[in-house]
C-alpha cells in the first residue's frame, strides 16, 4: 500500500476505500457465532454476494483471529440457510417476513427471495475451501457443513432432470421485466437430459433463457471436487464423496458435449446457455459466474485455447452485451439499461487477463468511471459515468480490491 501511494496516490485512496467497504458497512456478527452480510443497499444476505464480498479478505485470515472468526461464522450461517432451503438465493437476518413474500413459490419468513440460481450453491463451498486452504482450521467442518454438502449434491442431482424430478417452480406477478419470473407456470423452458444441472436464474437474478447455464455448471464441477475431498477427509462419508465425483463427471461431459458452439468467426467456443435440444444462447453477462470468469472459477486456466476463443467472442461486438463508450468498453447485462457497462465485468476481465498492459488500461477505465464517488457501481453509462445504478454495491468494491492486490503482488503500479 505504501508503494502504491507513492506511485499513484489517487488509485491508492480508491483501493483503500473500496477494499474496506464490505468490512466497514455490511458485516454483522451475531450472538450465535454466525455472520450476516448484506449486499449493500439491499438489507438481505445473498449466498453469492456475501461469499464474493469477503473472499478478498481470506488470505489475511491466518494472521487475524477476528477476521477468521467472521469468515467462519459466515460459512456456518450460509450452511444453515442452504439446509433450510437449497433453492433460495437470499435470506433475512431473522424470520421477519421481509422481501418477496408474494412470489408464487414455497416461501418462508426468513427467505428474502427464492430464485433458484445454481451458483448460489457453489459460492459458499468456494469460500469454505479458500478459508480452509489458507488457515488449515479444521474446526470449521461441523455437522452443518456436512448437511450443507449433502443438500447441495442431492439438489443438483434432482435438477439434472428438472422437468421429470423437480418440484421447484417460481412465478412473480409484480414484475418490471419479463426476466423476473419463469415462463410455463413457473417451470421454465424445457430441457433435454445432458448431465448438466438446470438453473432457473442467472447470477444477475434474471431468468435463464435456456435452463443449462454453462458458467454455473463449470463452477459446479469445481466445487463438487471440493465436496468430494471434504466428505472423505473430514466426515469419512464415502457415499457422499462418490456421488459428488460421479456428478462432477456427468456435468463435465454435458458441458463439453452440449455446451460448445462452432462460431463462424471465433471457432469452437462455450455458449452461455443451452437446452440440450440444440438451441444456444450466445452472449455473456457481467455477473459471475460468466464465460469471461472461467479461470476465476477454476474450471480452466487463462491460457486454455478454448477459453481464449471464448474470451475473444465475449469481448467483441458478437456478444450482444458488449458495449463501448468514451470512458470505457466492456460487458454489461440485460439486468441493467442497454449500453451500461458493469464494473464487475471490467474487474473480472482484469483478474483473468495475462496481459499487464490490458490490466493497466482496465484500472484506468475503472478509476475514471466512479463518478467522483470513489466506489464501484453496479453499472454505468460509458459515455457519462455520472449515470449509474446502485451507489452502494459492496461485491464490486471488494472485487476491485482483490484485483488491485493481485496486480500489486505481480509487481504492478
N, C-alpha and C positions, 0 to 999 in steps of 0.2 A: 504494500500500500504506500509506503514512504517513497519508493522508487516511482510509482505511478503518479504520485502527487508532484514530484519534481519534474517529470516529463510532460504530464498532461493533467494539471490540477482540476480542470473542468470535468474531465472524464472521471477522475478520482472521486470528486464530490457526487457525481451521478451514480457511480458504483456504490459508494457508501450509503447513500440514501435508499437506493433500490434494494441492496443486499440485506439491509437490516429491517426492511419494511414488514416482512412476514412476522419476525420475532417481536417487533415493536407494537404491531397493531392487530394481529389476527390470532394469536395463540393464547389459550386459556387452560391452565392446569386445573383439574377438577379434584374434589376431595377423595374420589375413589382411586386416584392414581393414574387415571387416563387423561388424555389431552384432547381438547376440542379446538379445531382450527377452521375459522370461517374463510370464505374466498376473498373477502374484502367488502364490497358494497352490498353483498347478499349475506344475511345472518344465518347461513346454514353451512354444513360441512359436506362438501363433495369428496367422495373417496379418491377421485383422480386429483383434484386440485390440492387437497390437503397433503397428499403424498408428494406431489411435484413441488409444492411450496417449501417444504422442509428438506427436500433431498439435497440441495446445495450445502446444507449445514452438517451432513452426516460425517464428512471427513474430519470434522472438528470434535465429534462426539467422544472419541477415545481420549481427548485431553480435557474435556469439560463434563463433569458428572451431571450437572443440572441440564445441560443440553441433551446428554444421553437419556436422562430420565424423561425429558419432554418427548423425544422421538419414540422411545419405547412405549410411553403412555398413549401416543397417537396410534401406533400399530395395534396395541391392545384394544383401543376403542374401535378402530376400523374392523378388527376381527369380530368383535361382538355385534357390530352392525351387520356385517355380511352374514353371520349365522342367523341373525334375526330375519333378514330378507336379502338374499343374494341378488334380487332383481332391482333393488332400489339403488339410486345413484347419489342421493343427497339426503342428509339427516338433520334433524333438530337436536339441540343440546339436551332437551328433555321432551317428554310426551306432551307438548303444548298445543298440538294441532295446527301449527304454522305451516305455510307452504301451500302446495297444490292439492288440498284435500278433496276438491270437487272432481278430480280426474277419475275416469271410469277404469279403475284397476283396483287391486287389493291394497288399500292404503291403511296405515296405522298412524296414530297421532305423533309418533316420533319421526316419521318419514316426511321429509320436505318434498321429495319428488321420486317417482318410481319409473323412470325411463330406463329400460334395460340397455346398458352400454357395456359391451364386453370388456372394454379397457378398465372399467371400474373394478373388476375382479382381479386385474393384473397389477395395478399400481401399488396396492398395499404389500403384495408379495415382493415386488421390486424393492420397495423401501425396507422391508424386513431383511432381504438379502444384503442390501447395502449396509444396513446397520450391523448385522452380524459379521459381515466381512471386515468391517472397519474396527469394531470394538471387541470381537470374539466373545461377546456377552451371551452365554447360552441360557441365562435365566429368562430371556425374552420368550423362550419356547414353552409357554404354558399350555394348558388344555384348550384355552380359547383359540390359540393359533392352530392347534391340531384340528379342532372343529371347523375353523375357517377354511383350511385347506381341503377338508373333505367336502364342504359345501361348494367350494369353487369347482372342484373336479366333477362332482355329481351334477351341478348345474350346467357345466359345459357339455357333458355327455348328453343330457336331456336336449340341449339346444343344438346339438349336431343334427337332430331330426325335429326341428321346431314344429313343422306342420303336423307331424304324427304324434309327438310325445308331450309337447309343452302345453301347459295351461295358461301361460302368460299372454296377456293382451293389455293394450293401453289405448285409451281414447281421451282426448281433451276437447271440450266443447268451446271454451273461451280461448280461441287461438288468434294470433296475429298473422302467422304464416302457416301454410298447409303442413310444413315440416314439423310443427309442434305436436302432431298426432300421427297415429299409424292408420293406414287405409284397411279396407276389408274387415270391418268390425274389430279393429284394433289388433289384428293378427299380422299385418304387414304383407308385402308381396310374397308369392310362393317361391320356394327354393327347392332345388334338387339336392339329394344327399351327395356330399363331396368329401366328407371327413372334417370340414371346417365347422366352426361354431357360428350360429346365427346371432346377429345383434340387431336390436330394434332401432337403436340410435347411435349416432356418431359421438365422438368426444365433444363436439360443439353442442350437443343436446338436440341436434336436428335429426329427423327420421332418416334412416338409410333408404336409398332408392332401391337397392338390391340387398338382400339380407346378409351376404357374406362380405364383411368389411375387412379387406385384406390386411391393412396395417395392424388392426386389432388382433387378428389371428396370428400374425407374426409375433406380436407381443405375448400372446398366449403360449406360443411354442417356448419362448424364453422362460416364462415364469413357471411353466409346468416342469421344466428341468430342475428349477429350484425346489419345487414342491416334492419331486421325487427324492432329491438329496435330503431335504429336511425330514421327510417321512421315514426314511431309512435310518438316518443318523441320530435323530432326537426322539423318535417315537417308536422305533422298531416296528413300523407299520408297513410290512412288505406288500400287503394288498393295495394300499393307497399308492405306494411308490410304483407298483406295476401298472395301475390304472393311469397314473399321470404319464408314465413313459409311453404307454400304448396310445393315449390320447394325443400326446405331442407328435408322435409319428404320423398319426392319421391326419392331423391338421397340416403338418408339413407337406404330406402328399397332396392334400387338397389345394394348398397354396400354389405348389409348383406345377400342378396338373391343370387346375381350373382358373388360377388367378393370374396367368401370364397371357399377354396380348401382343401380337406381332404388329407393331405400329409402322405405317408406311414410311415415316421419316426417322423414327428413333430405334426401330428394330424391336427385339423382344424386351418388353418392359412389364412391370407389375401394374395391373389395374387397381383402381381404388376400391371398387366393389364389383361383385358378380353374383349371379343367382344359381350358377351351376347348370343352367339351361343354354348357355352360350351368349348371354347378354352381359355387357360390361359397361361400367361407368368409368370413363377415362377422365380423371380430374385429380386434384389433391386439395386438401383443406389444411389451413394453417394449424388447426388444433392437433395435438399429439395424443395418440399415435397417428402419424401421417406417413405417406410414402417417403417424404423428404427425411423423416426421422428414423428410418430403418437402422442405421448404425447406432443412433442414440438408444434405440430399444434393445440393441444387442443381437438382432437377427442376422445381420450380415455386416462385414467390415466396410468402411467407406470406400475402399479401392476395389470392391467387387464389381465385375463388369456389368452385370445386370442392374445393380444399384446405380452405377454411373449413367447408364442409359435412361433409367427411370428418373434420375435426378435431372438429366438434361431435358426430359419431357416436362417435368414439374416446373422447372424454371424457364419455361418458354410460353409463347402465346398459344401453344397447343393445349395447355392447361387453361380451362375457361376461368379459373380463379387466380391467374397470374396477372398482376397489374403493374403498370409503370407510370410514374409521375415526375414532377420537378424535383422532389426531395428524396424519393426512394423508389425502389422497384422490388416486388416480392409477392408473396402469396396472401390472398385474402380468404374469404369464406362466404358461402351463401347465407350464413348466420347473421352477417352484418351488411351494411349498404354496399351496393355494387361499386367496385373501384377502390374500396378501402383495403389497405394492407394491414396485416397483423404484426405487431412487434414480436410475438412468439414465433411467427414464421421466419422473420429475419434472424432471430436468435438461433433457432434450430438450424437454419442454413449455415450460420457461423459455427455452431457446435459440431456439425457434420462435415465441415469443409476441411480439406487438406492443403488449402492454398492460403498462405499468410496474407497475400495482397487482398484476396477476397474477404478475409476476416477483417482486415483493417477498413476496407470500404464499407462493410456492414456496420462496424462500430461507428463510423462517420455518419451513416444514414440514420442509425438509431439515435445517436446523440442529437441529430438535427431535427428530430420529429417528436420530441416530448412536449412541444407547445409551451416551453418555458416552465413546465411543472417539475421537471427532473424526475419524472416517474414514467414507467411504461404504461401503455394503454392497451385496451383490447384490440381496437382497430383505429385507423386514421386515414384521412384523405391525403394521398401523397403529393397533391398539388397545394394543399392548405392544411398542414398538420394541426392547426387550431380547431379543426372539425374532427372530433374523435368520439369513440364510445368507451364508456367505463373509465372514469377518472381514477378509480381505486381497484386495481386488478393485481392482487398480490402474487399470483402464479408467474405472471410476466416479469414482475420485479425480481423475484428470486432467480428465475431462469437467466435474466440478464447478468446478475451477479455471478452465476455459475459460468457463463460464457467469458466474462472478463477474467475470472480466476484461471480458467483454462488457458486463455491467451497469455496471462502473466506467467504461468508456470512454464509455458513454452518459450519464454524469453521475449514476450511481446512488449508493446509500448507500455 
